[in-house]
Amino acid sequence: MQPRDTFVPSALLAFALIATLFAVAAFAADHNDPNAVNSIFADIAENPADLYDMFGWPADDRSDGDKVVLALTFASIPRTGVFDTDMLYRIRIDADPRVGRPLGSESEHTLKALLRYAKATTKKYKIKGGQEIRVTVDAQQQAHVDFIGFPGGDFAETLALNRVHTVRSPGGHELELYLGGRDDAFFNDLPGFFRSINYAPQFYDVPHAQSDRRELPIPKTLLELEGNDLFNFDPAMPRHGQGVKKPMPPPPYTWSGDAYKKDANGNFRFVYSGKDAQAGIDINAIIVELPLAFITPRPQRDRIVSAWGESWVLRAASKIEIIPDDSKQGLGSWFSRTFGGGAHQKQLKRYKLVDTDGLPFADAALSERWDERQLGARNLPLARRFVIRFGHLGWGFAPSISALGLGSCFDHGDVEVPVHRTYKLAVEAFPRVKRCFFQELNMPDDSWNPKGLDIPLRRPFEVFIPNVNAIDMDTNGSWPFGRRLEDQVATRFLSIFLDQADGCGGPCTLETLGQQSLWDAAPIEPKTPPNPLHNDKPFLSEFPYLAEPHHPLP
Amino acid sequence: MTALPASRLGALLVAWLLVSAAGPAAASDYEVELANLDRALADADADPARRLQLLDARASLTGDLDDLEQVSQLVDRLLAISETDDLLLQRAAVSLELHRLDAAAAALVRLAQPAHPRARQLGADLARQRGRVDEAQREDEALLARGRTWDRLARVAYGERRRGHERRADRLYAEAQAELSAWEMRRYAWLELQRGLIDLDRRRFDAAVDHFRRADRAYSGHWLVEEHLAEALAATGRTEEAEAIYRRVVASTQHPEYLAALADLIAERDPQAAAALDRQAEERYAERFSRFPEAVAGHFADYLLARDPRHPRALELAELDHRSRPGVDATLRLAKVCLAIGDAARARRLLDQVKASPWRPRNLDRELRQFQADLGARPVAVATHARHQNGG
């Protein structure tokens, strides 16, 4: 019988081109997703590569020496407490001394100096080397945990999920580990944030491929704009953007107004609701508590522990190699158990990087979630991009901050209502954002500095570059000196646009916008801080600290 | 009732025990995905947008014309409510799959953003189906230059394969595969299938079998992979295995092409069963043609060409197919029919068009040799036929 030419080009292409993943009704819980795994898009389902948060803080109990707690959270797919066997997670760690204040004098507050700082900092974070905790899970849901690059030598453990483990390192250190399901510790009005940046996929069915329908060309704002019907709160559809989406209407997608929306009493309408969009949601997590002496041979000197998370997915070509002929069972990363040293690099080549997570909102707000900008600690090439992005955000957020009677660090001239302005060059944006980038971020009180040491307050440029959670072990780890579970980081991010020195009838702090009294006095509805003040479930006082999940564990 | 002999009863009991112990056969990836889609569809009645998305996914999985028609009708209903670029792109895509090229073109000209990459891809597909293969390839290469995504790589690879540039085609397919993750095994399998088709084109049947088996390991149970595997196995003489696979594919799809392929395979061994399968195939083709003329005409014509090139419907079908999609495959098909019915002059003209195209239908060299042989014999045959027609 002669072979037939049965090729039907478009049918066969269609066979493959349709996404095999199905949209799930839940909106994205993450604020850091690269777009390809961001389930906010109508055609992208929730995804185990979707990293949510990188928490990290010095353990409060120092009776046994300094310890650091790191918690990498991600989407609970396939379900709470069950890990995807095609995934590989990394917590990358680097310990360093606290350096002298970079760009300390005002004469150094230039774009050139900023970029030089970014370049100099790049060298610290190399693709190879550094320490990491690497996790894969096999078909029997056993976690294979590799500790790589630590001073005491590499070692590996095989651990059951969903329980606390105490592991002893070759050097005799006791490490606490938990890999499994927990309550999502991030409490946040994420829909409010997306409303503030006019992000269509949160409110409308937008496929991933439609890259021109994400942040629509409407000014960013904290206060609703008159006539911005695409995004303003609709009392007839109160859940629009909070799990409910509409079909995308036809263009245009611009705003030609010139005023804030006000109610009959002259109050502004807040884009935020203060509600916790993450309430009731579970995550999966890798949580570790490590002695500082395990991380560095010089714990007295190396007081800054930088951490960030990465998710990697097995390449299809690698998966086919481990699929037996007669059955299809994931064998996980069994091969990594029998190797050491260079085998770790070989293992990584079988995967591709999907997501990174260091700082909250560094990706969502500043990198715009583009897949190719998922560089983690290697986001230094994005330094110029941050200046441009911050400039763009400033033209929206700053006028609305000023409209509330607060001062902004962003120079918006006499512009009173947000405008949609973009920059091509960082040098054009820099004069407007300069004060924001270099101002000190005031902490709300002294609890962050329990030892009363002479630790300088952090400034935005050194917070966001590089994109890591830089935990100062001599502090309590409250953001931006780490990130504690109870930190309301979304509100603190907004506070970066305040004139910290003198924008609040005196200095502002990172908690200014979280104070109910401020909103009670403001001409705004609803009278609420933008984001919830507490998590829906209380955190635990002992390891693993994140609350029990809402759904039962396997 | 006659009791079974003890030995046979014993054998049955053992067989039952073995089957029970083995448990039910594991569902294939295809079956699981189809079942998931059908479950989701059952819940999506009240959400037209979601329903469309799911129907589209189902149609891409099954390749079934009825599934495609459901997509087409739902797209039309939604377009009547609100004409968006998303829906117009879907209208264009499904129209192309149903070989309704004018409908595809009509959708593309209405786009608010005709330069969108997806619109450009569909425009290239349309050009390709209309025989403007160079134009399509240029567009695909231009899109590839903007980003080497797996689908753009695959498009260019396909064009290269059709031009006979098999090494570049295979490299591009391999590069596309390297882009994919473990969540994309169906796409990986499809690319592996394409690599197998390169070998099939060149009659490297064992290599083709390897690719198709690998594709099946990556994503099991897909009819498209299985039927090609059966074809390649049959070509290497592994007819028993081929038959088993064809029977499975026929049971799952009822597709007339595979009924006919199975008939061909068993014809020598069991001509009666083969004839029955052939009758079923012809009935199904006729029924499908009545509902989807543009999509079925070419395949039906191929079936008739293989059975009876002078079948009264062959010319009608080949001409309809050629009008719908005047590419090199339809042109060659029409040429064969013309030759079969004695219109050698038209056959030659059409063949010249095929030879002038940069695209190579499969087995073109053998087809051309056969053509030359037939054309050489044709003058006598034409004259004889004409004599019969004239009562001579």
Contacts between the chains, C-beta under 8 A, distances in Angstrom:
chain1	res1	chain2	res2	distance
A	1	B	231	8.0
A	1	B	234	5.5
A	1	B	235	7.2
A	1	B	261	7.5
A	1	B	264	4.7
A	1	B	265	6.2
A	2	B	363	7.6
A	3	B	200	5.7
A	3	B	203	7.5
A	3	B	205	8.0
A	3	B	231	5.4
A	3	B	232	7.4
A	3	B	235	5.7
A	3	B	362	7.4
A	3	B	363	7.7
A	4	B	231	6.9
A	4	B	257	7.7
A	4	B	261	7.3
A	4	B	302	7.2
A	5	B	329	7.1
A	5	B	361	6.3
A	5	B	362	3.8
A	5	B	363	7.4
A	6	B	227	7.4
A	6	B	228	7.4
A	6	B	231	7.9
A	6	B	257	6.7
A	7	B	197	6.6
A	7	B	362	7.7
A	9	B	125	7.1
A	9	B	128	6.7
A	9	B	129	7.6
A	9	B	158	6.3
A	10	B	93	7.7
A	10	B	96	4.6
A	10	B	97	5.3
A	10	B	125	5.3
A	10	B	129	7.1
A	11	B	63	5.5
A	11	B	97	5.3
A	12	B	190	6.9
A	12	B	193	8.0
A	12	B	194	7.9
A	12	B	224	7.1
A	13	B	125	7.6
A	13	B	151	7.6
A	13	B	154	7.2
A	13	B	155	7.3
A	13	B	158	7.8
A	14	B	59	7.4
A	14	B	60	4.7
A	14	B	93	6.7
A	14	B	97	5.6
A	15	B	60	5.3
A	15	B	61	7.1
A	15	B	63	6.4
A	15	B	190	5.9
A	15	B	224	6.5
A	16	B	60	7.6
A	16	B	151	7.5
A	16	B	154	7.4
A	16	B	186	6.7
A	16	B	187	4.7
A	16	B	190	4.0
A	16	B	191	7.5
A	17	B	60	7.1
A	17	B	151	5.8
A	18	B	56	5.9
A	18	B	57	5.1
A	18	B	60	4.0
A	18	B	61	7.9
A	19	B	57	7.4
A	20	B	33	7.2
A	20	B	57	7.6
A	20	B	183	7.3
A	20	B	184	6.8
A	20	B	186	5.3
A	20	B	187	7.4
A	21	B	183	7.0
A	22	B	36	7.7
A	22	B	37	7.9
A	22	B	40	6.4
A	22	B	53	7.6
A	22	B	54	7.3
A	22	B	57	7.1
A	23	B	50	7.3
A	23	B	53	6.7
A	42	B	49	7.7
A	42	B	53	7.4
A	43	B	53	6.7
A	47	B	183	7.8
A	86	B	181	7.4
A	86	B	182	3.8
A	86	B	183	6.9
A	205	B	49	5.6
A	207	B	86	6.8
A	209	B	117	7.7
A	209	B	118	6.0
A	210	B	86	7.3
A	212	B	113	7.3
A	212	B	116	7.8
A	247	B	49	5.9
A	247	B	82	6.8
A	247	B	84	7.5
A	248	B	84	6.6
A	248	B	86	7.3
A	249	B	82	7.4
A	250	B	82	6.7
A	250	B	83	7.2
A	250	B	84	6.0
A	250	B	112	7.6
A	251	B	112	6.4
A	313	B	181	4.2
A	313	B	182	5.9
A	313	B	183	6.5
A	314	B	181	6.7
A	314	B	182	4.0
A	315	B	178	7.0
A	315	B	180	7.0
A	315	B	181	6.2
A	315	B	182	6.9
A	316	B	177	6.3
A	316	B	180	3.9
A	316	B	181	6.0
A	316	B	182	5.8
A	316	B	184	5.6
A	316	B	185	5.9
A	316	B	187	7.6
A	316	B	188	3.9
A	316	B	218	7.1
A	317	B	177	5.7
A	317	B	178	6.0
A	317	B	180	7.6
A	317	B	188	7.4
A	318	B	182	7.4
A	319	B	182	4.2
A	319	B	185	6.6
A	319	B	218	7.6
A	320	B	185	7.7
A	320	B	188	6.9
A	320	B	214	6.5
A	320	B	217	6.2
A	320	B	218	5.1
A	323	B	217	5.2
A	323	B	218	7.1
A	325	B	217	6.6
A	327	B	26	7.7
A	328	B	29	7.4
A	328	B	217	7.3
A	328	B	220	6.5
A	352	B	181	6.0
A	354	B	181	7.7
